[in-house]
């Protein structure tokens, strides 16, 4: 898993960090298994990356979001680009869970968390990927994050991010990455859908909206993301 600790700037679309001396890029992708011995990576709604140096997905049959550093094998621009993978780091990827109303606190926790404005906080390919910030004290405790669906009967595209720190509410402030697959619960032919996310921040309730890009049939501080291995 990837890891985060730096402040960020603004919600952006998928970005990459171009190191011209190495011709390498770091980007946020969806790793999609095609067969037992092949996979592809969705970079944008129109570009797929095809790895030339790795056959089987390191995540086996699981479709996950990931950070990947890669080099283009040639200069030809097309919707399918052959690449050499230099490194890849998966992001904890989950499905939404059902809102249980008054039972949410016991089931999903109510600990404070922040959503960080950053290019890796993005709604694309039918996924909501978030960079989150909270306090981390014990390295042996995995914080649990869930995205609740169905809480607002008047708006099926309203979700709530819940955080259960498992009692680990003191310590150093740091960031993690988490991704939620919304492809199975949003049924639309539209290329984008507006979704609303609510959460309990350290300064009280907050909400924001994203234009979620649905699936079509480099990070500057990747080394700073320290806590993704501590979220479930």
C-alpha atoms as an extended CHARMM CRD file, in Angstrom:
* protein
*
       232  EXT
         1         1  UNK       CA              0.0000000000        0.0000000000        0.0000000000  PROA      1               0.0000000000
         2         2  UNK       CA              0.9970000000        3.5280000000       -0.5830000000  PROA      2               0.0000000000
         3         3  UNK       CA              1.6260000000        5.8980000000        2.3860000000  PROA      3               0.0000000000
         4         4  UNK       CA              1.0360000000       10.3500000000        3.2260000000  PROA      4               0.0000000000
         5         5  UNK       CA              2.0150000000       13.2280000000        5.4500000000  PROA      5               0.0000000000
         6         6  UNK       CA              2.1950000000       16.4360000000        3.4200000000  PROA      6               0.0000000000
         7         7  UNK       CA             -0.4270000000       19.1350000000        3.0440000000  PROA      7               0.0000000000
         8         8  UNK       CA             -2.0600000000       19.2870000000       -0.3790000000  PROA      8               0.0000000000
         9         9  UNK       CA             -3.4450000000       21.9080000000       -2.6970000000  PROA      9               0.0000000000
        10        10  UNK       CA             -6.6570000000       21.3700000000       -4.6950000000  PROA      10              0.0000000000
        11        11  UNK       CA             -8.9870000000       18.7240000000       -6.0580000000  PROA      11              0.0000000000
        12        12  UNK       CA             -7.5510000000       17.8420000000       -9.4590000000  PROA      12              0.0000000000
        13        13  UNK       CA             -7.9290000000       15.2300000000      -12.1510000000  PROA      13              0.0000000000
        14        14  UNK       CA             -5.5010000000       12.3440000000      -12.4140000000  PROA      14              0.0000000000
        15        15  UNK       CA             -1.9640000000       13.6840000000      -12.4890000000  PROA      15              0.0000000000
        16        16  UNK       CA              1.4760000000       12.2780000000      -13.0510000000  PROA      16              0.0000000000
        17        17  UNK       CA              4.9190000000       13.2810000000      -11.9620000000  PROA      17              0.0000000000
        18        18  UNK       CA              7.2130000000       13.4740000000      -14.9810000000  PROA      18              0.0000000000
        19        19  UNK       CA             10.9030000000       12.9040000000      -14.3020000000  PROA      19              0.0000000000
        20        20  UNK       CA             12.3000000000       13.8580000000      -17.6830000000  PROA      20              0.0000000000
        21        21  UNK       CA             15.7420000000       12.4740000000      -16.8370000000  PROA      21              0.0000000000
        22        22  UNK       CA             14.2540000000        9.0190000000      -16.4100000000  PROA      22              0.0000000000
        23        23  UNK       CA             11.1690000000        9.4340000000      -18.6310000000  PROA      23              0.0000000000
        24        24  UNK       CA              9.1740000000        7.9380000000      -15.7800000000  PROA      24              0.0000000000
        25        25  UNK       CA              5.7580000000        8.9210000000      -14.4870000000  PROA      25              0.0000000000
        26        26  UNK       CA              3.8550000000        8.2370000000      -11.2830000000  PROA      26              0.0000000000
        27        27  UNK       CA              0.0760000000        8.0930000000      -11.6350000000  PROA      27              0.0000000000
        28        28  UNK       CA             -3.1150000000        6.9000000000      -10.0020000000  PROA      28              0.0000000000
        29        29  UNK       CA             -4.6810000000        4.0040000000      -11.9190000000  PROA      29              0.0000000000
        30        30  UNK       CA             -7.2190000000        1.2000000000      -11.6850000000  PROA      30              0.0000000000
        31        31  UNK       CA             -5.5780000000       -2.2150000000      -12.0040000000  PROA      31              0.0000000000
        32        32  UNK       CA             -7.9590000000       -4.4520000000      -13.9650000000  PROA      32              0.0000000000
        33        33  UNK       CA             -7.1890000000       -8.1880000000      -14.3160000000  PROA      33              0.0000000000
        34        34  UNK       CA             -7.9310000000       -9.4890000000      -17.7990000000  PROA      34              0.0000000000
        35        35  UNK       CA             -6.9390000000      -13.1250000000      -17.3710000000  PROA      35              0.0000000000
        36        36  UNK       CA             -4.8040000000      -15.2250000000      -15.0550000000  PROA      36              0.0000000000
        37        37  UNK       CA             -1.6920000000      -14.0220000000      -16.8580000000  PROA      37              0.0000000000
        38        38  UNK       CA             -2.5550000000      -10.5040000000      -18.0010000000  PROA      38              0.0000000000
        39        39  UNK       CA             -3.8850000000       -7.2070000000      -16.7110000000  PROA      39              0.0000000000
        40        40  UNK       CA             -4.2690000000       -3.6000000000      -17.7790000000  PROA      40              0.0000000000
        41        41  UNK       CA             -4.3650000000       -0.2650000000      -15.9740000000  PROA      41              0.0000000000
        42        42  UNK       CA             -6.9770000000        2.4330000000      -16.5540000000  PROA      42              0.0000000000
        43        43  UNK       CA             -5.1090000000        5.7440000000      -16.5620000000  PROA      43              0.0000000000
        44        44  UNK       CA             -7.9440000000        7.9430000000      -17.8420000000  PROA      44              0.0000000000
        45        45  UNK       CA            -11.3600000000        7.3500000000      -19.4010000000  PROA      45              0.0000000000
        46        46  UNK       CA             -9.6400000000        7.0930000000      -22.7800000000  PROA      46              0.0000000000
        47        47  UNK       CA             -6.1490000000        5.6780000000      -22.0560000000  PROA      47              0.0000000000
        48        48  UNK       CA             -5.1850000000        2.2070000000      -20.8300000000  PROA      48              0.0000000000
        49        49  UNK       CA             -1.6670000000        1.2110000000      -19.8610000000  PROA      49              0.0000000000
        50        50  UNK       CA             -0.5330000000       -2.2820000000      -20.8720000000  PROA      50              0.0000000000
        51        51  UNK       CA              2.4580000000       -3.5870000000      -18.8740000000  PROA      51              0.0000000000
        52        52  UNK       CA              5.1920000000       -5.1840000000      -20.9660000000  PROA      52              0.0000000000
        53        53  UNK       CA              7.4490000000       -6.4260000000      -18.1680000000  PROA      53              0.0000000000
        54        54  UNK       CA              4.8450000000       -8.0160000000      -15.8540000000  PROA      54              0.0000000000
        55        55  UNK       CA              2.3260000000      -10.6230000000      -17.0020000000  PROA      55              0.0000000000
        56        56  UNK       CA              0.1210000000      -11.5370000000      -14.0410000000  PROA      56              0.0000000000
        57        57  UNK       CA             -1.3350000000       -8.8700000000      -11.7990000000  PROA      57              0.0000000000
        58        58  UNK       CA              0.4390000000       -8.6940000000       -8.4190000000  PROA      58              0.0000000000
        59        59  UNK       CA             -3.0580000000       -8.3930000000       -6.9190000000  PROA      59              0.0000000000
        60        60  UNK       CA             -4.2540000000      -11.5970000000       -8.6350000000  PROA      60              0.0000000000
        61        61  UNK       CA             -7.9670000000      -11.4500000000       -9.5110000000  PROA      61              0.0000000000
        62        62  UNK       CA             -8.7130000000       -8.2980000000       -7.5120000000  PROA      62              0.0000000000
        63        63  UNK       CA             -9.4980000000       -4.9900000000       -9.2110000000  PROA      63              0.0000000000
        64        64  UNK       CA             -7.8700000000       -2.2540000000       -7.1260000000  PROA      64              0.0000000000
        65        65  UNK       CA             -6.7680000000        1.3280000000       -7.2830000000  PROA      65              0.0000000000
        66        66  UNK       CA             -3.0080000000        1.7930000000       -7.1660000000  PROA      66              0.0000000000
        67        67  UNK       CA             -0.1230000000        4.1970000000       -7.5280000000  PROA      67              0.0000000000
        68        68  UNK       CA              2.2000000000        3.1190000000      -10.3120000000  PROA      68              0.0000000000
        69        69  UNK       CA              5.4990000000        4.4260000000      -11.5890000000  PROA      69              0.0000000000
        70        70  UNK       CA              6.0460000000        3.5640000000      -15.2390000000  PROA      70              0.0000000000
        71        71  UNK       CA              8.0050000000        4.3580000000      -18.3870000000  PROA      71              0.0000000000
        72        72  UNK       CA              6.4560000000        4.4440000000      -21.8500000000  PROA      72              0.0000000000
        73        73  UNK       CA              7.9310000000        1.8090000000      -24.1540000000  PROA      73              0.0000000000
        74        74  UNK       CA              7.6090000000        4.0830000000      -27.1890000000  PROA      74              0.0000000000
        75        75  UNK       CA              6.5310000000        7.5910000000      -28.1520000000  PROA      75              0.0000000000
        76        76  UNK       CA              3.3970000000        6.5910000000      -30.0360000000  PROA      76              0.0000000000
        77        77  UNK       CA              0.2950000000        8.1700000000      -28.5170000000  PROA      77              0.0000000000
        78        78  UNK       CA             -2.8420000000        6.0420000000      -28.5640000000  PROA      78              0.0000000000
        79        79  UNK       CA             -5.6410000000        4.7570000000      -26.3310000000  PROA      79              0.0000000000
        80        80  UNK       CA             -3.4750000000        1.7060000000      -25.5080000000  PROA      80              0.0000000000
        81        81  UNK       CA              0.0490000000        2.5010000000      -24.3100000000  PROA      81              0.0000000000
        82        82  UNK       CA              2.6640000000       -0.1620000000      -23.6390000000  PROA      82              0.0000000000
        83        83  UNK       CA              4.6460000000        0.6270000000      -20.5030000000  PROA      83              0.0000000000
        84        84  UNK       CA              7.3750000000       -0.7720000000      -18.2850000000  PROA      84              0.0000000000
        85        85  UNK       CA              6.3570000000       -0.7950000000      -14.6270000000  PROA      85              0.0000000000
        86        86  UNK       CA              9.0930000000        0.4400000000      -12.2950000000  PROA      86              0.0000000000
        87        87  UNK       CA              7.0710000000        0.0580000000       -9.1020000000  PROA      87              0.0000000000
        88        88  UNK       CA              3.4490000000       -0.3230000000       -8.0560000000  PROA      88              0.0000000000
        89        89  UNK       CA              1.7160000000        0.2140000000       -4.7130000000  PROA      89              0.0000000000
        90        90  UNK       CA             -1.8940000000       -0.8140000000       -4.1070000000  PROA      90              0.0000000000
        91        91  UNK       CA             -4.4540000000        1.3670000000       -2.3260000000  PROA      91              0.0000000000
        92        92  UNK       CA             -6.9250000000       -0.2430000000        0.0680000000  PROA      92              0.0000000000
        93        93  UNK       CA            -10.0040000000       -0.6130000000       -2.1570000000  PROA      93              0.0000000000
        94        94  UNK       CA            -13.4610000000       -1.3160000000       -0.7550000000  PROA      94              0.0000000000
        95        95  UNK       CA            -17.1330000000       -1.4010000000       -1.6690000000  PROA      95              0.0000000000
        96        96  UNK       CA            -19.6090000000        0.9250000000        0.0610000000  PROA      96              0.0000000000
        97        97  UNK       CA            -21.6170000000       -0.4820000000        2.9800000000  PROA      97              0.0000000000
        98        98  UNK       CA            -25.2730000000       -0.0260000000        3.8840000000  PROA      98              0.0000000000
        99        99  UNK       CA            -26.2090000000        2.8780000000        6.1350000000  PROA      99              0.0000000000
       100       100  UNK       CA            -27.7270000000        1.4430000000        9.3290000000  PROA      100             0.0000000000
       101       101  UNK       CA            -29.1690000000        4.6680000000       10.7340000000  PROA      101             0.0000000000
       102       102  UNK       CA            -28.9890000000        4.7290000000       14.5310000000  PROA      102             0.0000000000
       103       103  UNK       CA            -26.6610000000        1.7150000000       14.4500000000  PROA      103             0.0000000000
       104       104  UNK       CA            -23.9550000000        3.5140000000       12.4650000000  PROA      104             0.0000000000
       105       105  UNK       CA            -21.9470000000        4.6810000000       15.4820000000  PROA      105             0.0000000000
       106       106  UNK       CA            -21.5960000000        1.1690000000       16.9010000000  PROA      106             0.0000000000
       107       107  UNK       CA            -20.9640000000       -0.4690000000       13.5330000000  PROA      107             0.0000000000
       108       108  UNK       CA            -18.7750000000        2.0810000000       11.7720000000  PROA      108             0.0000000000
       109       109  UNK       CA            -17.4860000000        4.4520000000       14.4680000000  PROA      109             0.0000000000
       110       110  UNK       CA            -17.7440000000        8.2320000000       14.6550000000  PROA      110             0.0000000000
       111       111  UNK       CA            -14.1260000000        9.3460000000       15.0310000000  PROA      111             0.0000000000
       112       112  UNK       CA            -12.9470000000       12.5530000000       13.3770000000  PROA      112             0.0000000000
       113       113  UNK       CA            -11.1970000000       12.5540000000       10.0200000000  PROA      113             0.0000000000
       114       114  UNK       CA            -10.3550000000       15.0650000000        7.3020000000  PROA      114             0.0000000000
       115       115  UNK       CA            -10.5080000000       14.7090000000        3.5240000000  PROA      115             0.0000000000
       116       116  UNK       CA             -7.3830000000       16.3120000000        2.0880000000  PROA      116             0.0000000000
       117       117  UNK       CA             -7.5640000000       18.3780000000       -1.0930000000  PROA      117             0.0000000000
       118       118  UNK       CA             -5.0370000000       16.7740000000       -3.4080000000  PROA      118             0.0000000000
       119       119  UNK       CA             -4.7770000000       15.2920000000       -6.9020000000  PROA      119             0.0000000000
       120       120  UNK       CA             -5.1500000000       11.7930000000       -5.4390000000  PROA      120             0.0000000000
       121       121  UNK       CA             -8.4930000000       12.8480000000       -3.9250000000  PROA      121             0.0000000000
       122       122  UNK       CA            -10.5270000000       12.2680000000       -7.0450000000  PROA      122             0.0000000000
       123       123  UNK       CA            -13.6750000000       10.6460000000       -8.4210000000  PROA      123             0.0000000000
       124       124  UNK       CA            -12.8500000000        8.8250000000      -11.6630000000  PROA      124             0.0000000000
       125       125  UNK       CA            -13.3030000000        5.4660000000      -13.3810000000  PROA      125             0.0000000000
       126       126  UNK       CA            -16.3070000000        4.8600000000      -11.1050000000  PROA      126             0.0000000000
       127       127  UNK       CA            -14.0820000000        5.0600000000       -8.0010000000  PROA      127             0.0000000000
       128       128  UNK       CA            -13.8660000000        7.5940000000       -5.1940000000  PROA      128             0.0000000000
       129       129  UNK       CA            -10.2380000000        7.7550000000       -4.0930000000  PROA      129             0.0000000000
       130       130  UNK       CA             -9.5150000000        9.8360000000       -0.9980000000  PROA      130             0.0000000000
       131       131  UNK       CA             -6.4820000000       11.1480000000        0.7750000000  PROA      131             0.0000000000
       132       132  UNK       CA             -7.5260000000       11.3570000000        4.4220000000  PROA      132             0.0000000000
       133       133  UNK       CA             -5.9260000000       12.8650000000        7.5100000000  PROA      133             0.0000000000
       134       134  UNK       CA             -6.2750000000       11.9430000000       11.1830000000  PROA      134             0.0000000000
       135       135  UNK       CA             -4.2170000000       11.1470000000       14.3020000000  PROA      135             0.0000000000
       136       136  UNK       CA             -2.1610000000        7.9520000000       14.5060000000  PROA      136             0.0000000000
       137       137  UNK       CA             -0.6400000000        6.7620000000       17.7710000000  PROA      137             0.0000000000
       138       138  UNK       CA             -0.2060000000        2.9920000000       17.8380000000  PROA      138             0.0000000000
       139       139  UNK       CA              1.4170000000        1.2970000000       14.8110000000  PROA      139             0.0000000000
       140       140  UNK       CA             -0.3640000000       -1.9250000000       15.7560000000  PROA      140             0.0000000000
       141       141  UNK       CA             -3.8830000000       -0.5040000000       15.2990000000  PROA      141             0.0000000000
       142       142  UNK       CA             -5.5830000000       -0.4930000000       11.9030000000  PROA      142             0.0000000000
       143       143  UNK       CA             -8.1300000000        2.2920000000       11.5160000000  PROA      143             0.0000000000
       144       144  UNK       CA            -11.3300000000        1.3050000000        9.7180000000  PROA      144             0.0000000000
       145       145  UNK       CA            -12.8440000000        3.5260000000        7.0250000000  PROA      145             0.0000000000
       146       146  UNK       CA            -16.2200000000        2.9020000000        5.4000000000  PROA      146             0.0000000000
       147       147  UNK       CA            -18.3650000000        4.7400000000        2.8760000000  PROA      147             0.0000000000
       148       148  UNK       CA            -22.0350000000        4.4670000000        3.8320000000  PROA      148             0.0000000000
       149       149  UNK       CA            -24.7090000000        4.3610000000        1.1290000000  PROA      149             0.0000000000
       150       150  UNK       CA            -28.4910000000        4.6340000000        1.3680000000  PROA      150             0.0000000000
       151       151  UNK       CA            -28.7060000000        7.0790000000        4.2590000000  PROA      151             0.0000000000
       152       152  UNK       CA            -30.7040000000        9.6820000000        2.3100000000  PROA      152             0.0000000000
       153       153  UNK       CA            -33.7670000000        8.1570000000        0.5740000000  PROA      153             0.0000000000
       154       154  UNK       CA            -34.1840000000       11.3550000000       -1.4490000000  PROA      154             0.0000000000
       155       155  UNK       CA            -30.6440000000       11.2420000000       -2.8410000000  PROA      155             0.0000000000
       156       156  UNK       CA            -29.1180000000        7.8450000000       -3.6800000000  PROA      156             0.0000000000
       157       157  UNK       CA            -25.8510000000        9.5730000000       -4.5600000000  PROA      157             0.0000000000
       158       158  UNK       CA            -25.2710000000       10.9400000000       -1.0690000000  PROA      158             0.0000000000
       159       159  UNK       CA            -22.6770000000        9.0290000000        0.9600000000  PROA      159             0.0000000000
       160       160  UNK       CA            -21.1150000000        9.3250000000        4.3970000000  PROA      160             0.0000000000
       161       161  UNK       CA            -17.4790000000        8.5920000000        5.2160000000  PROA      161             0.0000000000
       162       162  UNK       CA            -17.1340000000        6.9240000000        8.6220000000  PROA      162             0.0000000000
       163       163  UNK       CA            -13.9450000000        6.4320000000       10.6380000000  PROA      163             0.0000000000
       164       164  UNK       CA            -13.3850000000        3.9560000000       13.4450000000  PROA      164             0.0000000000
       165       165  UNK       CA             -9.9780000000        4.6560000000       15.0050000000  PROA      165             0.0000000000
       166       166  UNK       CA            -10.3000000000        1.6260000000       17.3040000000  PROA      166             0.0000000000
       167       167  UNK       CA             -9.3640000000        3.8780000000       20.2390000000  PROA      167             0.0000000000
       168       168  UNK       CA             -6.2210000000        5.1650000000       18.5110000000  PROA      168             0.0000000000
       169       169  UNK       CA             -7.1940000000        8.8560000000       18.7110000000  PROA      169             0.0000000000
       170       170  UNK       CA             -3.9680000000       10.4080000000       20.0170000000  PROA      170             0.0000000000
       171       171  UNK       CA             -0.5820000000       10.8360000000       18.4220000000  PROA      171             0.0000000000
       172       172  UNK       CA              0.9430000000       12.1640000000       15.2420000000  PROA      172             0.0000000000
       173       173  UNK       CA             -1.1910000000       13.6920000000       12.4930000000  PROA      173             0.0000000000
       174       174  UNK       CA             -0.7450000000       11.8990000000        9.1900000000  PROA      174             0.0000000000
       175       175  UNK       CA             -2.4060000000       10.8730000000        5.9450000000  PROA      175             0.0000000000
       176       176  UNK       CA             -3.5370000000        7.6900000000        4.2190000000  PROA      176             0.0000000000
       177       177  UNK       CA             -5.1630000000        6.6870000000        0.9470000000  PROA      177             0.0000000000
       178       178  UNK       CA             -8.4440000000        4.7760000000        0.5980000000  PROA      178             0.0000000000
       179       179  UNK       CA            -10.5720000000        3.9790000000       -2.4730000000  PROA      179             0.0000000000
       180       180  UNK       CA            -14.2190000000        3.0030000000       -2.8590000000  PROA      180             0.0000000000
       181       181  UNK       CA            -15.6540000000        1.2260000000       -5.9060000000  PROA      181             0.0000000000
       182       182  UNK       CA            -18.9970000000        2.8130000000       -6.8340000000  PROA      182             0.0000000000
       183       183  UNK       CA            -19.3890000000        1.0990000000      -10.2020000000  PROA      183             0.0000000000
       184       184  UNK       CA            -21.7510000000       -1.5500000000       -8.8640000000  PROA      184             0.0000000000
       185       185  UNK       CA            -24.1880000000        0.8260000000       -7.1330000000  PROA      185             0.0000000000
       186       186  UNK       CA            -24.4240000000        3.7040000000       -9.6200000000  PROA      186             0.0000000000
       187       187  UNK       CA            -26.4230000000        2.6590000000      -12.6740000000  PROA      187             0.0000000000
       188       188  UNK       CA            -26.2860000000        5.3650000000      -15.3090000000  PROA      188             0.0000000000
       189       189  UNK       CA            -25.4130000000        5.9510000000      -18.9350000000  PROA      189             0.0000000000
       190       190  UNK       CA            -24.1760000000        9.4350000000      -18.1390000000  PROA      190             0.0000000000
       191       191  UNK       CA            -20.4050000000       10.0180000000      -18.3370000000  PROA      191             0.0000000000
       192       192  UNK       CA            -20.4080000000       11.8550000000      -14.9970000000  PROA      192             0.0000000000
       193       193  UNK       CA            -22.5990000000       11.7820000000      -11.8820000000  PROA      193             0.0000000000
       194       194  UNK       CA            -22.5760000000       14.3250000000       -9.0650000000  PROA      194             0.0000000000
       195       195  UNK       CA            -22.1090000000       12.6670000000       -5.6730000000  PROA      195             0.0000000000
       196       196  UNK       CA            -22.1360000000       14.1710000000       -2.1970000000  PROA      196             0.0000000000
       197       197  UNK       CA            -19.8370000000       13.0630000000        0.6240000000  PROA      197             0.0000000000
       198       198  UNK       CA            -20.4220000000       13.8670000000        4.3030000000  PROA      198             0.0000000000
       199       199  UNK       CA            -17.9590000000       13.2870000000        7.1470000000  PROA      199             0.0000000000
       200       200  UNK       CA            -17.2060000000       14.2190000000       10.7420000000  PROA      200             0.0000000000
       201       201  UNK       CA            -14.1570000000       16.5130000000       10.6860000000  PROA      201             0.0000000000
       202       202  UNK       CA            -12.1110000000       17.7990000000       13.5980000000  PROA      202             0.0000000000
       203       203  UNK       CA            -14.0100000000       21.1000000000       13.2840000000  PROA      203             0.0000000000
       204       204  UNK       CA            -17.4770000000       19.5560000000       12.9720000000  PROA      204             0.0000000000
       205       205  UNK       CA            -19.6700000000       18.0710000000       10.1990000000  PROA      205             0.0000000000
       206       206  UNK       CA            -18.5500000000       18.7900000000        6.6320000000  PROA      206             0.0000000000
       207       207  UNK       CA            -19.6750000000       17.8360000000        3.1480000000  PROA      207             0.0000000000
       208       208  UNK       CA            -18.4830000000       18.2760000000       -0.4030000000  PROA      208             0.0000000000
       209       209  UNK       CA            -19.4980000000       17.2380000000       -3.9050000000  PROA      209             0.0000000000
       210       210  UNK       CA            -17.5880000000       15.4340000000       -6.6190000000  PROA      210             0.0000000000
       211       211  UNK       CA            -18.2860000000       14.9870000000      -10.3150000000  PROA      211             0.0000000000
       212       212  UNK       CA            -17.7230000000       11.2430000000      -10.5110000000  PROA      212             0.0000000000
       213       213  UNK       CA            -16.4550000000       10.1760000000      -13.9290000000  PROA      213             0.0000000000
       214       214  UNK       CA            -17.9510000000        6.8110000000      -14.7180000000  PROA      214             0.0000000000
       215       215  UNK       CA            -16.0180000000        4.0430000000      -16.4150000000  PROA      215             0.0000000000
       216       216  UNK       CA            -15.8990000000        4.1850000000      -20.2030000000  PROA      216             0.0000000000
       217       217  UNK       CA            -16.3490000000        0.2900000000      -21.8290000000  PROA      217             0.0000000000
       218       218  UNK       CA              3.0670000000       11.5400000000      -10.6070000000  PROA      218             0.0000000000
       219       219  UNK       CA              2.6560000000       12.1850000000       -7.4100000000  PROA      219             0.0000000000
       220       220  UNK       CA              5.0470000000       14.8010000000       -5.9380000000  PROA      220             0.0000000000
       221       221  UNK       CA              5.0760000000       13.4010000000       -2.4080000000  PROA      221             0.0000000000
       222       222  UNK       CA              4.4720000000        9.6630000000       -2.7680000000  PROA      222             0.0000000000
       223       223  UNK       CA              7.1980000000        8.9400000000       -0.2400000000  PROA      223             0.0000000000
       224       224  UNK       CA              5.3180000000       11.0580000000        2.3320000000  PROA      224             0.0000000000
       225       225  UNK       CA              2.1510000000        8.9390000000        2.4710000000  PROA      225             0.0000000000
       226       226  UNK       CA              2.9380000000        7.0780000000        5.6530000000  PROA      226             0.0000000000
       227       227  UNK       CA             -0.2490000000        5.6040000000        7.0300000000  PROA      227             0.0000000000
       228       228  UNK       CA             -2.1220000000        3.7940000000        4.2530000000  PROA      228             0.0000000000
       229       229  UNK       CA             -0.9840000000        0.4720000000        5.6360000000  PROA      229             0.0000000000
       230       230  UNK       CA             -2.8610000000        1.3060000000        8.8190000000  PROA      230             0.0000000000
       231       231  UNK       CA             -6.3810000000        1.6040000000        7.3570000000  PROA      231             0.0000000000
       232       232  UNK       CA             -8.9910000000       -1.0410000000        6.6280000000  PROA      232             0.0000000000
